[in-house]
Structures are given as C-alpha cells and as structure tokens.
Amino acid sequence: MTSPLELVVPLHDPNQSLRLRRFLLAALVYGVAIGLMGLYVVLGFMTLVGWQITTAAILAVNGVIYTVLRSGRNERLRDPSLTGVQMFCTCLLMALTMYQVDSARGALLLLYLVLLMFGVLRLRQWQFMALGLFALVCYAAAIAAVWQTRPWAVNMDVELLQLAAMATLVPCGGFFAGYVGGLRRKLRDRHIALQQAREQAHDLRVLDPLTAVSNRSRIIEFLEYEVARAARLEQPLSVIMLDLDRFKRINRQYGHPVGDEVLKRVAERLQGAMRSIDGLGRYGGEEFLVVLPDTPLAEASVFAERLRERVEGCRFASLPPTFKLSVSVGLAEFRHGDGVWSLIERARGAADHALDAGGGRIDATESR
Ligand SMILES: Nc1nc2c(ncn2[C@@H]2O[C@H](COP(=O)(O)OP(=O)(O)OP(=O)(O)O)[C@@H](O)[C@H]2O)c(=O)[nH]1
C-alpha cells in the first residue's frame, strides 16, 4: 500500500526523493516567511493586499516547481534539482516582499541569510557570487520601486546601510561556498575510488586473474545452484570439461608467457560462444568448465563441437603458423541424484577418455 509520505515524495527513487525533501525544506522556510509577513500586517507594516499578493506569488511559484519535480520532468534538465531556478525565484519573491513592506524591512532581510546559507551548501563559488549579486540587484530594484511609488515608506540612509551590509556577505559566502564545494568534490572522488575498489575486490573474489572468466570456486558455486534448480524443476542440465592437450609442452617449448597467452585467448574464444545464462570458469591449470542450464545432452554435444572448433581454430601471434592447438572435451548430463562432484567427475572422466583416444575429440560417458 502506498504510504501518505510516498504520495508527496517518491521514496523508490533516492535522487528524486532527496530533491523533493530539499524542496520541502525550502517550502517550510517560505511558510515561516508567510507567517512573519502576517505579523507585519497585524503590526501595520504591510497591507493585507500586499500580503495576499506576495503569498499568492509564493504559492504559485512553489506549486510550479513542485509539479515539475513530482512529475519527473526535471530529470530531463541540466540541473535536475532545480537549485538555480529555485534560488533565482527566491530572489524575485524576496524583492516582491520588500516592495510590499512599508517599514522594518531589516527583520525580513534575515531571510536572505537563509537563502545564502542554502547557496553555500549547494552552489559553486562563481554561482554563489552571481546569486549574491542578483539578490543585491533585486533588493536595490525593490527599494527604488518603493521610493518611486511610496517615498514616505523609504529611509534611504537605512536602506543603503542594509544594502552595504548585504554586499559584505556576498564575498564571505563565496569563500565558504568554494570551501564546501571543494569538500564535496573530494567526497565524490573518494566515493568513486571506494566504488572501484569494491568492484576490484569483487572481481578478485570471483574471477580468474589470468583469463578474467569465473574462477574455480565461482563456477562450482554456479553449478551448485544450477544442479539444485535442475533437480527441483526437473529441467535438463549439462556440463562440458575442456582440457587443452599437451599444454605442458607449450610451456616447456615456448615459455610460460606464451602458455599464458594461449590460456587467455582460449578463454576469450569460449566466452564469445556462451549464451547469457551459461557459465564458464577456469577449473584448473588448462581445464575449463562450461555449465549449460536447461540443455539436454544432445544439444550440449552440438555446442561442445562448436567450442572445440573455436578453440582449435585459434591462432597465436607468438607461436609458429604450423602450431595447432587441440582440446579434449568431456560431456556429462545431470541425472536424478547427481551432485556437483559426481557430475564434474563424469565430465572429467569423459575428457580423459577423449585424450586417451588421441585428444582433439569429444567424449560423453552417458552416450557410451
Ligand atoms: N602458462 C601457464 N601454464 C599453466 C598455468 N596453470 C597451469 N599451467 C601448466 O599447465 C600444465 C598442465 O599439465 P598437465 O595437467 O600435465 O596437462 P597437459 O600437459 O595438458 O597434459 P594432458 O592434459 O595429459 O594433455 C602444467 O605444465 C602447468 O604448469 C598458467 O596459469 N599458465
């Protein structure tokens, strides 16, 4: 069931949720400002009409911003949090408020501090300076407009002092915004580095470092899962063991780096033939284990033949063109009561049988 909070803020999307929570915080400050202006009306510093106009403008602007955020249209924009737009609107709304007030504007000026505090946390240094200057210009324009229409409502000396005090806040805030921005960037870089380290740790745990296919424990884990699934759902499952023939000789004759290159290339070729649901792992030094979920023996034989051809068709830059790699392939199909090891041992036995028969061939214990 959708919770009442979920109706206001989409909890399933953390980014949108954060944006809307920030917006609601700003909306709360607007609510306080509306209340404060109500006090101005009671004390006779502002007309009721002025309060109504300002309140309507605040509600309209925030209504539009909320609708855009809630509908998700903001995600198509360059600044999806709408920080710039919200701050720009706040400057204009503040100017409108200042225009409606007849005296005691100083108390409302404190609300600019709130705006600048949000700016310090969210903006870059230059953006903050631009916002600060824009706020100053808006304030000056509001005072000029009051002076034109209701000169009795302006004490120019006081207004100029307030403007000067606000102007000193801009560079100070700019400095803090720069500092906070630097911290934010550092935090983001560390977060990225941590993420990469986590991925590397995961790769080290599950991948074979030489060939980058699953390591022995990972492919066995995968097979355990597939055996349990095949037993429960009564689905076919086959495994293929591929053993590179006379690999020791490659190492001895051409050196270990060449042996490594052969293993990497073979793994690449095998990987290229797999379906997304198949599993490929390096089972031992020159042995690869392929797990084929939902595949009966007959289909696995066709696939094994394709793998054998792919491996034997490999060419290696550091080996003579006459060099021909051959591979012995063993096949086994899951039978009721089979465990992981009995299945592997049958496939392995079949690969040994293929090697005993001269290598470069496929054998399946089940079909003998
Ligand atoms: N270059 C390289 N060689 C490896 C690696 N891991 C295992 N080997 C070598 O692979 C060879 C495997 O030898 P065997 O198990 O006797 O297999 P084989 O020489 O292919 O003999 P048959 O399987 O009987 O054809 C050994 O020489 C290992 O040193 C590796 O990561 N890199």
The ligand as an SDF file (V2000), in Angstrom:
LIG
                    3D

 32 34  0  0  0  0  0  0  0  0999 V2000
   51.4530  -20.8250  -18.7180 N   0  0  0  0  0  0  0  0  0  0  0  0
   50.6760  -21.3560  -17.7640 C   0  0  0  0  0  0  0  0  0  0  0  0
   50.7390  -22.6840  -17.5340 N   0  0  0  0  0  0  0  0  0  0  0  0
   49.9590  -23.2060  -16.5770 C   0  0  0  0  0  0  0  0  0  0  0  0
   49.1050  -22.3940  -15.8220 C   0  0  0  0  0  0  0  0  0  0  0  0
   48.4440  -23.1920  -14.9390 N   0  0  0  0  0  0  0  0  0  0  0  0
   48.8820  -24.4600  -15.1590 C   0  0  0  0  0  0  0  0  0  0  0  0
   49.8100  -24.4720  -16.1520 N   0  0  0  0  0  0  0  0  0  0  0  0
   50.5370  -25.5900  -16.6680 C   0  0  0  0  0  0  0  0  0  0  0  0
   49.6530  -26.4570  -17.3500 O   0  0  0  0  0  0  0  0  0  0  0  0
   50.2990  -27.7400  -17.3940 C   0  0  0  0  0  0  0  0  0  0  0  0
   49.2380  -28.7800  -17.1350 C   0  0  0  0  0  0  0  0  0  0  0  0
   49.8430  -30.0090  -17.2210 O   0  0  0  0  0  0  0  0  0  0  0  0
   49.0250  -31.3620  -17.2810 P   0  0  0  0  0  0  0  0  0  0  0  0
   47.9400  -31.2940  -16.2450 O   0  0  0  0  0  0  0  0  0  0  0  0
   50.0000  -32.4840  -17.1810 O   0  0  0  0  0  0  0  0  0  0  0  0
   48.3320  -31.3330  -18.6650 O   0  0  0  0  0  0  0  0  0  0  0  0
   48.8920  -31.4330  -20.1650 P   0  0  0  0  0  0  0  0  0  0  0  0
   50.3430  -31.1120  -20.2810 O   0  0  0  0  0  0  0  0  0  0  0  0
   47.9560  -30.6070  -20.9960 O   0  0  0  0  0  0  0  0  0  0  0  0
   48.6970  -32.9220  -20.4330 O   0  0  0  0  0  0  0  0  0  0  0  0
   47.3760  -33.6160  -20.9000 P   0  0  0  0  0  0  0  0  0  0  0  0
   46.2410  -32.9840  -20.1710 O   0  0  0  0  0  0  0  0  0  0  0  0
   47.6110  -35.0080  -20.4570 O   0  0  0  0  0  0  0  0  0  0  0  0
   47.3170  -33.3770  -22.3640 O   0  0  0  0  0  0  0  0  0  0  0  0
   51.3810  -27.7290  -16.3410 C   0  0  0  0  0  0  0  0  0  0  0  0
   52.6330  -27.6410  -17.0010 O   0  0  0  0  0  0  0  0  0  0  0  0
   51.1620  -26.4370  -15.5900 C   0  0  0  0  0  0  0  0  0  0  0  0
   52.3620  -25.8330  -15.1480 O   0  0  0  0  0  0  0  0  0  0  0  0
   49.0820  -20.9780  -16.0900 C   0  0  0  0  0  0  0  0  0  0  0  0
   48.3570  -20.1960  -15.4850 O   0  0  0  0  0  0  0  0  0  0  0  0
   49.8780  -20.5270  -17.0700 N   0  0  0  0  0  0  0  0  0  0  0  0
  1  2  1  0
  2  3  2  0
  2 32  1  0
  3  4  1  0
  4  5  2  0
  4  8  1  0
  5  6  1  0
  5 30  1  0
  6  7  2  0
  7  8  1  0
  8  9  1  0
  9 10  1  0
  9 28  1  0
 10 11  1  0
 11 12  1  0
 11 26  1  0
 12 13  1  0
 13 14  1  0
 14 15  2  0
 14 16  1  0
 14 17  1  0
 17 18  1  0
 18 19  2  0
 18 20  1  0
 18 21  1  0
 21 22  1  0
 22 23  2  0
 22 24  1  0
 22 25  1  0
 26 27  1  0
 26 28  1  0
 28 29  1  0
 30 31  2  0
 30 32  1  0
M  END
$$$$
